């Protein structure tokens, strides 16, 4: 499994609180292991009004196998308690939906903090028993040499050295810089991006753009389930995204967009054709 940082990097985007439970669901939460873990259980379709204490207890009992599996994963007791009506779960971006009725009623939601991802979950919490939420990923195409940036103007063509390799290795980057980069392959001739099967997608050191170095990225992000991102062993077959032209791309330094344009295959490599210069002062 890809290694995770011990704490969110400085300057990463703030978390966004998970929305309150829908009307036909009951929300619970409680501390376990590395932080607060949330749970949302569906109600019967004919349920009306606020859930009674008895309903809350009965519904939670239906998720007992899921609770035990989470305790085994996070190596600690978990005693989720009902949230107040309209209250939201703590800030988190990592959730999964139960599919296996042997764990909990299908549609049950599990919400875990970043720290919980340090260890791979047991098979009971892997796909297909749980469907882990997809995360947005920026496709990083590699660094651009500094001496190629001046003068940067519309019509400029910036060579992308990484494209000259036999296989164009790209990195899937978490925009919030919380998850580790994940390695993939871009094939413009076949018009696709491919992520290898589980266990073969661990990013190499330095694969992700660092600091303020100029680098190119595809303008359009891709979506990748969390278990595939982290190369959990039961994640399944390779993932392939179609990548038809035009290949809109951006030149960035850190998170600042310096220029926008499109990829232009030339010979054995590829360049970024600049259409719009967004921040010429930074690019100079």
N, C-alpha and C positions, 0 to 999 in steps of 0.2 A: 504494500500500500504506500502511496506517496506520503512523505512525511509532512506534518503540519507545523506551522509556527507555534511557539509556546504562548504567544499572545498576539492579538491583532496588530499589524504593523502601524507605526505612527502615521497619522494622516489619512488612514483609510476612512471610507465613507461611513457615516453613522448607521447603525441598525435602524430598521423600521419596524415598529411594533406590529405583531400579527393582528389581524382584524378580530373583532369580537366574534364569538360563536354565532352561527346562523340561528334563526328562530327554532328550527327543528334539530338542535344539537345542544348538548350539555358540555360545558368546558370545565376542566379540572387542571390543577397543576400542583407540583410539589418538588422539593429539592431531592436530588439523587446524584451521588458521585461528584461530577464536575460542575454542577449548576442546577438550575431549575428546569424541569422537564414538563411539557404541557401535553394534555390529552383532550381530544374532543370526540364525544360519542354521539351518534345520531339518535334521535328520538323516533317513536312511532309516528307514522304519517298523520294519524288522527289525534296526536297530542296537542293540547291547547293550554295557553297560559304558562305561567312560570312552573318549572318542574318542582314537584314536592320533594321533601327529604327522602321519602321512601323510593321515589323514582330514581333519584340520584344514586342511592345505595344499590338498587337493583341493576341499574345500567352499568355502574362501575364493576359490579360482580361479573358481568358478561365479558369484561376485559381483563380478568384475572390472569389468563395465560400470557397476554401481552405485557402486563405489569411484571410478571415473573421473568419474562425474557429480557426486559429492559434492566431489571435488577442484576441479572446475570451478566449482561453486557457492561454495565457501568459499575459493577462491583459495589453495590450499596443498596440500602433499603429505599424504596420509593412508595410513598403513601399519598397519592394525589388527592387533593381536596377540591370541592366545587368552587369555582370562581363566582364572585358576585354577579348578578344579572347585568349584562352589558359590558363587563370588564374584559380586557384584552390580555392575551398571554404576554409574557415578557418579550422584549425585542429578540427576535431570532429569524434566521432565514432558511433553516434547515428542517424540512418536514417530510413526512411520508404518509401514504394512505394505505390502510389495511385492506388487503384483498382476500386473505385466508380467514374464513369464518372460525377456524379452530383457534385463532389468536384473539379475535374481537369481532364485533359486528362489522361487516364490510362497509367501508366509508369512514371508519374511525380514523382520526388524524393523530399522529404522533409528532411533537415538536421538540427538538433537542438543540442545545447550545453548541457553538463551535467546538468547545473543549471535549464534548462527547465523541467527536469524530476522530480523536487520537487513536482509538482502538477500533479495529474492524468488528462490526456486530456479528453475533452468532448466526448460523444458518436460518434460525427461526425468524430473524428480522431482515433477511436478505430477499432479493427478488426471486420468485414472483410473489412471495407471501406479503411483502410490502413493496409499494411503488414509491421510490424516493423521488422527490420533486426535482424537476429540471432546473439547472442554474444557467444563467446567461454567461457566455464566454466570448471574449474578444480574440480573434484569430490574428496573432502576431506573426508577421512575415519575415522578421529579421532586422538587424541594424542597417543603417545607411551610413556610409563613410562620411565623416565631417567635411572632408575636402570636396565632396560632391554637392554640398548645399549652397555654395555661393558661385554665381548669383542664382538665387531661386526665383523663378518667374513663370508665369503661364507659358506652357509649351516645353518646359524643361523635362528632361527624361532622366530619372534617377535609377541607376542600376541597383538591383537587389542581389548582393553576393550570394545569399543563401539559395537563391533560385538556380545557381549554376551547378549545384550538387546533383548527383545521379537521382536522388530522391529529395524533394524539397521538404525539409523538416520544418514545421511550424509549431508554434506553442499556443495552446488555449489558455487564456489569462483571465483570472477573476478580476473584474473591474474594481472590486473593493479591496483587492490584494489580501484576501483572507485565506483562500484555498491555494494550494501549490499549483504551479503551472503544469499543464498536461500536454505531452507530446503527441503530434498528429502529422499526417502527410497531406500536402496539397498537390493535386495533379490537375493542371489546367487543361491538358490534352483530353483527359477523361472527364473533366469538369466535375471534380468531386474532392471532398476532404474526407480522410479516413482516419479513424481512431482504432488502433489495434485491439484485439481481444484482451480481456482482463489480464493484468500482469505484464502486459507489453507496452503500456502507455506512460510509464514513469518518466518524467522530464529529467533531463540531464542538467547538472549545475551550469548556470549561465545561459540556459535555453531561453529564459524570459528576458525581455528588455529591462535594463537596469537604470535607475536614476533618471537623468535628463538626456541620456543618449538618444539621438534621432533614430527612429525606427518606423517601419511601415506596418499598418494593420488593415485588415478588411473593414470596410465601413459597416457591414452588416454582421451582427453577432450570430453565434449559433447557440442552440440550447442542448445541454448535456445533463442527463440524470446524475444525481450526486454520487450514486454507487459506481457509475462508470468513470466519473471524474477521478475518484479516489482509488480506482483499480481494485475494488473489493473482489475477492476471488470468485464469487458466484454471479458476477455482473453479466456474463453472457457473451454473445457474439460481437464481432466488430461493428462499429457504428459508422455509417456513411452518410454524409450530407451532400446533396447536389450543390454544385458551384457553377451555375451557368453564367456566361458573360451577359452584360459588361461587369467586370470585376471592379466595382467601386472600392477605392482604397483611400487611406489618409496617411500623411506623414505627421508623426507626433514626436514631441520631446516631453517625457513624463506624461502628463495627462493633457498638455496643451496641444491643440491641433495647429500645425504649421501650414499645411497645404492639403488640398483635396484633389483627387483625380481618379485614374483607373489603371489597372495593370495592363501592360502591353508586352505580350510574348515576342521575343526577338532572338532568333537562333536557338542556342541551347539554354538561354536564360530568360529573364524577365525584368522589365523596368516598371517604374511608377511614372506615368505621364501626368504632369502637374497641370491641372485645369484652373484651379483657384489657389492663390496664396493668401492664407488666412492671417498669419502673423509674421510678416517679413522681418520685423525687428528681431524676433527670436531666432529666425532662421539664418540671419546674417552672421 
